[in-house]
Amino acid sequence: MKTSDLTGPALNWAVTKIELLGMLSRGEYVKTWVQDATTSGEQIDPYSTDWLWGGPIIEREKIELRHDGRNSWCAWIASTGAMHGPTPLIAAMRCYVASKLGDEVDIPKELL
């Protein structure tokens, strides 16, 4: 699926997967059942709908946001370019996913 089209559970799953991979690469302990639930799409955190989840990523990754004046938000990271969305969190999380996974993402079919 195109990263620019991700929304809802599919977008949140992609961000959850990236966060899991980051934890694993830093050597943090993650229970096997959490890894399995995340990979399968059973465990999805609300990054694109809850500022308590998505806000820290925006700050950490230095994602810039602006309203484009047409009921749309634009988010960008210098290395990735811009992504758009109907809310700042959706735009920012699409931008984050694009920066880590590219312009297309394999989403579990259960989330489509």
C-alpha atoms as one frame of an Amber mdcrd trajectory, in Angstrom:
protein
   0.000   0.000   0.000   1.236   3.508  -0.714   2.421   5.248   2.428   0.608
   8.400   1.330  -2.704   6.468   1.473  -2.228   4.893   4.912  -4.897   5.711
   7.465  -6.577   4.194  10.501  -5.389   0.793  11.731  -3.008   0.330   8.775
  -1.164   3.577   9.547  -1.094   2.893  13.268   0.197  -0.639  12.637   3.056
   0.661  10.474   4.115   3.121  13.188   3.779   0.445  15.890   5.973  -1.867
  13.814   8.650   0.843  13.382   8.644   1.562  17.106   8.989  -2.171  17.859
  11.889  -2.515  15.426  13.571   0.486  17.058  13.241  -1.070  20.501  14.698
  -4.333  19.263  17.606  -2.628  17.480  18.457  -0.756  20.704  18.588  -4.087
  22.527  15.500  -3.414  24.635  13.679  -6.454  25.925  10.323  -6.990  24.287
   8.193  -9.964  25.227   7.752 -12.475  22.434   3.963 -12.255  22.597   4.169
  -8.463  22.088   6.395  -8.946  19.043   4.022 -11.554  17.618   0.915  -9.463
  18.322   2.491  -6.407  16.705   3.657  -8.262  13.614   0.233  -9.885  13.100
  -1.669  -6.630  13.596  -3.329  -7.645  16.864  -1.388  -4.990  18.829  -1.814
  -1.515  17.377  -1.191   1.714  19.244  -3.120   4.934  18.369  -0.232   7.012
  16.993  -2.297   8.786  14.317  -5.203   9.706  16.592  -3.706  10.392  20.024
  -1.154  13.139  20.677   0.144  11.251  23.715   1.356   8.556  21.309   2.195
  10.511  18.152   3.420  13.747  19.717   6.678  12.326  21.114   7.552  10.903
  17.679   6.969  14.298  16.050   9.294  15.904  18.583  11.944  13.144  18.523
  12.079  12.934  14.715  11.818  16.714  14.281   8.845  16.403  11.960   7.718
  19.815  10.783   4.014  20.532  10.352   2.035  23.231   8.615  -1.520  23.726
   7.495  -1.726  24.144   3.739  -4.879  26.265   3.840  -7.028  23.679   2.033
  -8.254  21.485   4.905  -5.048  19.504   4.724  -1.864  19.283   6.744   1.650
  18.874   5.428   4.408  17.149   7.387   8.014  16.751   6.365  11.381  15.473
   7.432  14.315  16.842   5.452  15.525  13.385   4.382  12.099  12.190   3.208
  10.090  15.041   1.820   6.479  15.915   2.480   3.391  13.873   3.259  -0.141
  15.224   3.506  -3.135  14.283   5.604  -6.452  15.559   6.937  -5.000  15.988
  10.443  -1.521  16.911  11.684  -1.065  13.484  13.301  -1.992  11.569  10.149
   0.330  13.701   8.021   3.164  13.359  10.547   2.783   9.597  10.953   2.689
   9.103   7.162   5.884  11.140   6.978   7.481   9.046   9.733   6.527   5.782
   8.026   7.895   7.031   4.700  11.188   7.989   6.365  11.618   4.506   7.857
   9.854   2.120   5.453   9.672   3.984   2.152   6.855   4.935  -0.208   5.122
   1.545  -0.025   4.412  -0.715   2.953   3.243  -4.313   3.176   0.236  -4.213
   5.498  -1.345  -7.361   6.996  -4.439  -8.139   4.933  -6.575  -8.124   8.086
  -5.945  -4.361   8.397  -6.939  -3.405   4.854
